[in-house]
């Protein structure tokens, strides 16, 4: 049965180039491949959740600029419903320019993210969460995320936090979360090491916490249990969006599995995606036999 997921946060237009190596100053290079797609943590997670057989809704900012229509079209192609918090915005959305190094799959990203597109809580459209099974918040629209999180918490809807990096305002939302999955770059105030991050989050009485480390094992804490989940070894072609895909897969699997099994299965999906250039090709039918 398809579940309903709400994904709150950032949407960008990603311009992605596959290159032998990033250019030096004043150098022009020719890419061997390219793709244009909607990007952003909540966006890619929602598309992944939809691909795995669920119904996803993206809540964020698009507007009416022609570039926003490209983002809108990609979301619609992948079955994601859109709730635009600023539907008459005429300024362009954020654009990310990304270079992926062909030999390693490493990526270099230039983006303006959502710093100039913040929506006030009173601009949040009326939403009915009664049929929502899970909510992911990436922290890029903190004011509306707080309102959504408070209502979800009151209705016992599980909240997943994508902690890519620390953002002001997280301290008010984190205590409401059921699951916090951080990258190694997530550093709350006065926290530098993973054990300090775990201690900070445990102090907020968050029941399930994980820290990802790229291709290395995922560290986790779950109701007094501490351990690691291995990440499948692959030969990466492109690591762009792997964390977003992991979070989208997690939202799918956690509605069916326990915490550690959901982490394991999500890592498998994310690792699989790294074997293909861009954030969409891994979804093609002929590529997904192993997930």
Secondary structure, DSSP 8 states (H G I E B T S, - for coil): ---EEEEES--EEEEEEEESS---TT-----SEEEEEEESHHHHHHHHHHHTT-EEEEEE---SSHHHHHHHHHHHHTTEEEEETTTT--S---EEEEEEETTT--EEEE--TTTT----GGG------TT--EEEE-SSSHHHHHHHHHHHHHTT-EEEEEESS--TTHHHHGGG-SEEEE-TT---TT--SHHHHHHHHHHTT-SEEEEEETTEEEEEEETTEEEEE-------S--TTHHHHHHHHHHHHTTTS-HHHHHHHHHHHHHHHTTSSTTTGGGSGGG-TT-
